[in-house]
Amino acid sequence: MTPRETILDHKNKRQNNSAIAVCMKNITKVFPRVIANDHVNLTVNKGEILALVGENGAGKTTLMNILYGLYLPDEGSIEIKGEEVRIDSPDKAIRLGMGMVHQHFKMVPTFTVTENITLGNEPAWGKGIFVDKKKARAQVIALSEQYGLKIDPDQRVRDIPVGLQQRVEILKTLYRKAEVLILDEPTAILTPQETRELFNVIRGLVRDGKTVIFITHKLKEVMEISDQVVVMRRGRVVYTSRTQETTPQKLANMMVGREVLLQLKKTPAKRGEVVLAVKNLTVLDNRGLPAVRRISFEVRKGMVLGIAGVEGNGQTELVEAITGLRQVESGNIVLEGREIGMFNPRRRRELGMAHIPEDRMTTGLNMEANLKDNAIVNSYYKSPISKLNILNFKVIEKFTSRLVKEFDIRTPNLNVVANTLSGGNLQKLVLARELAGKPKILVASQPTRGLDIGSIEFVHQRIIDARDSGTAVLLISAELEEILSLSDQIVVMYEGRIVGILEAEEADEETVGLMMAGIKPDKKMKDTSFKEKPF
């Protein structure tokens, strides 16, 4: 029997022996100006893994927050093990056997692993006055051994990698005797190796009789780990299937409501001269400590250079230094042969640099301004947008209308305030504005963060179109699949340093994933030590 057949056989046995763990009936939740959940019905079988997928804003997290007691539904009912219950707080949910691991962990960084796991439920002695630290530590060790979740009970959470922090969060739920675990985008900040370890943990939990609800937008993971998949769109359940009876293409189409191209079509890069050169660059973080440590690379015309790495390894500081938002400690940033390290962001833009920032809502756009104001933020002082410091409103209207049409920005009109648009349309607005000036170098930082699969498809194609038109693209993304799909060459960062540089044809998920974890490159990768003197 093949490994795949073994997994399917195991799933079939679980399916045959299943009972209903959770049943949510006609759940409705309305927020101002939006129906988050619209008469949603969801059934989760005991001892199974259910994948809950959908675009951003589809209502997935809201539905799970209702199950976990963070919201009360406006309509509908919830049954746990066949009995109707009212879940009006997380405490009530925990007592009913629910456990939730949020996308952003809820821990005290300065506390130890043991202290975080037992917080609020510590064993005590002396009539409950004193915490029994030895017993708490022993309980955590026993729990970690029982479920194969190896951790050091005495380490402080701030000192352990993110993959182990997630284990601590899972152990927190198990310590409170959770029978149903809700995992919200659990692989968003993990390397491929950490993701595989997590999946092994999840399978182990299910073998022990636990039930898992897995919120994700990664269809490859849905197919690998789940028994059943539910697709939500615009607050409603639009598709339910046994996982082995569906396909990634079908799921993508149901999520978006139209056919989606899962494979990006691109031709080989036609690389030209060097546009951006970074040499021996060192940048400090907000605490004054080195975040980027003497790194060097080049981006050429007509290519995409991808920067891969788990978030928090210096990528943000690198982008801010390149775009003029952060001071350079040492080293050089050279744009078409000119040192630009001392130039402000406007001057860099005038020399041909465009920037898609990682946070579109704070750095990319003025959320209280309308579309026209946001569209001209880079060019309001230039002709023909203005002459003699007087804005030409007809030109602005025409310019913004062209961007809206070319980039399919869904908006009732050009005067609406940015904060009324969806995340995908906001990102399209940023992308349209940055590409409008036909830049020489596009710095795209987390360009599809928080976007649905349809918007991701659009953004990816526009980035490749820019590359093919001769723009040099520096892509920074925590999504390894995005890096592998778009990049012609890949730089991997770990703790502020470059671990290695790979050509696209040499790169695969396993190799890049190991590098993201700090494993040194082998001989086929480029030597990243910089031997020249800086400019």
Secondary structure, DSSP 8 states (H G I E B T S, - for coil): --HHHHHHHHHHHHHHT--EEEEEEEEEEEETTEEEEEEEEEEEETT-EEEEEE-TTSSHHHHHHHHTTSS--SEEEEEETTEEE---SHHHHHHTTEEEE-SS----TTSBHHHHHHTTS--EETTTTEE-HHHHHHHHHHHHHHHT----TTSBGGGS-HHHHHHHHHHHHHHTT-SEEEEESTTTT--HHHHHHHHHHHHHHHHTT-EEEEE-S-HHHHHHH-SEEEEEETTEEEEEEEGGG--HHHHHHHHHTS----S---------SEEEEEEEEEEE-TTSSEEEEEEEEEEETT-EEEEE--TTSSHHHHHHHHHTSS--SEEEEEETTEE-TT--HHHHHHTTEEEE-S-IIIII--TTSBHHHHHTTTTTTSTTTEETTEE-HHHHHHHHHHHHHHTT---S-TTSBGGGS-HHHHHHHHHHHHHHT--SEEEEESTTTT--HHHHHHHHHHHHHHHHTT-EEEEEES-HHHHHHH-SEEEEEETTEEEEEEEGGG--HHHHHHHHTT----TTSB-----S---
